[in-house]
Amino acid sequence: MNKAAIKITAMVSDDLDEVMRIEQDSFTYPWSKNSFQGEILSNRFAYYVTAKDISDSVIGYAGAWIILDEAHITTLAVDPSCRQMGTGSLLLAYLLRKAIEEGACKVFLEVRDSNRQARRIYERFGFEVIGKRKRYYHDEDALVMVRALEKVKG
Ligand SMILES: CC(C)(COP(=O)(O)OP(=O)(O)OC[C@H]1O[C@@H](n2cnc3c(N)ncnc32)[C@H](O)[C@@H]1OP(=O)(O)O)[C@@H](O)C(=O)NCCC(=O)NCCS
């Protein structure tokens, strides 16, 4: 897929049926549609985006909370049939830019210890493991990762 053809835009309610299909294919404990609704409609600290292909289908999404000088990546997923093409990286890069623009100087996330694919992408983006949250996923520990963000100049 041509990366230039992928559009990243704010997630809206009309995206949620497609988001839910990817969510269910991607996670052992998927979020509900209501959780996404709450995030995009009522959480003023939340930034959720979707990646859409040339035919306007949702192929991935990501979210973050940005509160004062800290950001927290809450989710990142790509349609299984569209992985390994750079979409996850585009979504993550977009959120990191947004966090910098909003004044964050650190970004945190949790990832399953066993999730090698996600850990690789985060490590490629400069995230480092700083700790563990025991039983964060009910069935598994989470690694806590952090990355410093450079300030926007000017
Ligand atoms: C983690 C996840 C979001 C990554 O999405 P993705 O779109 O596959 O990510 P990218 O394509 O940007 O990067 C994945 C790999 O493809 C490679 N890649 C990117 N573009 C490529 C291309 N054009 N050709 C070949 N490889 C490419 C990247 O270098 C990267 O390599 P790596 O495995 O060594 O890191 C995806 O695997 C996913 O949805 N997983 C399930 C949900 C999940 O675990 N989310 C994280 C929760 S913490």
PDBQT file of the ligand as one rigid body, heavy atoms in Angstrom, charges set to zero:
ROOT
HETATM    1  C1  LIG A 201       1.369  -3.328  16.782  1.00  0.00    +0.000 C 
HETATM    2  C2  LIG A 201       0.637  -2.975  15.468  1.00  0.00    +0.000 C 
HETATM    3  C3  LIG A 201      -0.280  -1.795  15.715  1.00  0.00    +0.000 C 
HETATM    4  C4  LIG A 201       1.702  -2.589  14.417  1.00  0.00    +0.000 C 
HETATM    5  O1  LIG A 201       1.004  -2.135  13.241  1.00  0.00    +0.000 OA
HETATM    6  P1  LIG A 201       1.668  -2.202  11.772  1.00  0.00    +0.000 P 
HETATM    7  O2  LIG A 201       0.830  -1.396  10.869  1.00  0.00    +0.000 OA
HETATM    8  O3  LIG A 201       1.953  -3.619  11.403  1.00  0.00    +0.000 OA
HETATM    9  O4  LIG A 201       3.049  -1.446  12.072  1.00  0.00    +0.000 OA
HETATM   10  P2  LIG A 201       4.143  -1.020  10.986  1.00  0.00    +0.000 P 
HETATM   11  O5  LIG A 201       3.822  -1.597   9.654  1.00  0.00    +0.000 OA
HETATM   12  O6  LIG A 201       4.351   0.434  11.088  1.00  0.00    +0.000 OA
HETATM   13  O7  LIG A 201       5.433  -1.717  11.595  1.00  0.00    +0.000 OA
HETATM   14  C5  LIG A 201       5.495  -3.126  11.726  1.00  0.00    +0.000 C 
HETATM   15  C6  LIG A 201       6.735  -3.680  11.016  1.00  0.00    +0.000 C 
HETATM   16  O8  LIG A 201       6.531  -3.589   9.623  1.00  0.00    +0.000 OA
HETATM   17  C7  LIG A 201       7.695  -3.003   9.026  1.00  0.00    +0.000 C 
HETATM   18  N1  LIG A 201       7.273  -2.273   7.828  1.00  0.00    +0.000 N 
HETATM   19  C8  LIG A 201       6.725  -1.053   7.778  1.00  0.00    +0.000 A 
HETATM   20  N2  LIG A 201       6.480  -0.707   6.489  1.00  0.00    +0.000 NA
HETATM   21  C9  LIG A 201       6.877  -1.750   5.753  1.00  0.00    +0.000 A 
HETATM   22  C10 LIG A 201       6.868  -2.030   4.367  1.00  0.00    +0.000 A 
HETATM   23  N3  LIG A 201       6.436  -1.141   3.485  1.00  0.00    +0.000 N 
HETATM   24  N4  LIG A 201       7.336  -3.235   3.956  1.00  0.00    +0.000 NA
HETATM   25  C11 LIG A 201       7.797  -4.143   4.838  1.00  0.00    +0.000 A 
HETATM   26  N5  LIG A 201       7.827  -3.945   6.174  1.00  0.00    +0.000 NA
HETATM   27  C12 LIG A 201       7.374  -2.769   6.606  1.00  0.00    +0.000 A 
HETATM   28  C13 LIG A 201       8.214  -2.085  10.092  1.00  0.00    +0.000 C 
HETATM   29  O9  LIG A 201       9.587  -1.765   9.889  1.00  0.00    +0.000 OA
HETATM   30  C14 LIG A 201       7.988  -2.893  11.313  1.00  0.00    +0.000 C 
HETATM   31  O10 LIG A 201       9.060  -3.788  11.478  1.00  0.00    +0.000 OA
HETATM   32  P3  LIG A 201       9.385  -4.440  12.889  1.00  0.00    +0.000 P 
HETATM   33  O11 LIG A 201       8.461  -5.621  12.964  1.00  0.00    +0.000 OA
HETATM   34  O12 LIG A 201      10.792  -4.808  12.841  1.00  0.00    +0.000 OA
HETATM   35  O13 LIG A 201       9.062  -3.393  13.929  1.00  0.00    +0.000 OA
HETATM   36  C15 LIG A 201      -0.154  -4.203  14.918  1.00  0.00    +0.000 C 
HETATM   37  O14 LIG A 201       0.700  -5.331  14.891  1.00  0.00    +0.000 OA
HETATM   38  C16 LIG A 201      -1.406  -4.530  15.718  1.00  0.00    +0.000 C 
HETATM   39  O15 LIG A 201      -2.483  -3.983  15.480  1.00  0.00    +0.000 OA
HETATM   40  N6  LIG A 201      -1.284  -5.471  16.680  1.00  0.00    +0.000 N 
HETATM   41  C17 LIG A 201      -2.446  -5.895  17.494  1.00  0.00    +0.000 C 
HETATM   42  C18 LIG A 201      -2.859  -4.828  18.459  1.00  0.00    +0.000 C 
HETATM   43  C19 LIG A 201      -1.746  -4.474  19.409  1.00  0.00    +0.000 C 
HETATM   44  O16 LIG A 201      -1.052  -5.342  19.935  1.00  0.00    +0.000 OA
HETATM   45  N7  LIG A 201      -1.585  -3.166  19.654  1.00  0.00    +0.000 N 
HETATM   46  C20 LIG A 201      -0.590  -2.637  20.586  1.00  0.00    +0.000 C 
HETATM   47  C21 LIG A 201      -1.195  -2.589  21.950  1.00  0.00    +0.000 C 
HETATM   48  S1  LIG A 201      -0.018  -2.004  23.146  1.00  0.00    +0.000 SA
ENDROOT
TORSDOF 0
